[in-house]
Amino acid sequence: MTVLAAAGCDDDSRRSSPPAHQHPATRGAVVSVIPVADLDVKEVAARVAKAGIDATQVRYGVRADRIVSRTVDFKGKPITARAFSLPGRR
C-alpha cells in the first residue's frame, strides 16, 4: 500500500484548548474515508499512457481513498490531517 499524506490546520488551531463539550483530539481518530477513484487495470493503463508513460508494465487497478483524521501537531494543538491511500487491486 502506498500512502501519501499532507497535514494542515483547520479552525481548531486558533484554540488553546478544546471546548468543554469536545474531547481533546486523539492521534489518528478517523473522521471520514471518502472514495476518490476506483480504476481497473485497463483504466490505469489508459491514464498512464495518456501521461506519456509506458503502460506495458501496468498489472493492477487501484482504489484511491481520501482519509481525514483528527490529531495534534508538535505543540499539542488539535489539527485535521488528510492522507490518500492508494492500494493496488486485481
NORVENWO-V40618 format. One record per residue. N is the residue number from 1. RES is the residue in one small letter. OMEGA is omega in whole degrees, 0 to 359 (999 if undefined). Layout:
# NORVENWO-V40618
n: {N N}
res: {RES RES}
omega: {OMEGA OMEGA}
This chain:
# NORVENWO-V40618
n: {1 2 3 4 5 6 7 8 9 10 11 12 13 14 15 16 17 18 19 20 21 22 23 24 25 26 27 28 29 30 31 32 33 34 35 36 37 38 39 40 41 42 43 44 45 46 47 48 49 50 51 52 53 54 55 56 57 58 59 60 61 62 63 64 65 66 67 68 69 70 71 72 73 74 75 76 77 78 79 80 81 82 83 84 85 86 87 88 89 90}
res: {m t v l a a a g c d d d s r r s s p p a h q h p a t r g a v v s v i p v a d l d v k e v a a r v a k a g i d a t q v r y g v r a d r i v s r t v d f k g k p i t a r a f s l p g r r}
omega: {176 178 175 185 173 181 178 180 173 183 180 185 181 180 176 176 181 177 183 183 179 174 177 180 176 180 175 178 184 178 180 172 185 177 181 181 175 187 174 185 180 180 177 180 180 180 178 179 179 178 178 181 178 185 183 181 180 183 186 171 180 172 180 177 173 182 178 180 176 177 178 178 184 177 180 180 178 175 173 179 178 179 174 177 183 179 175 177 179 999}
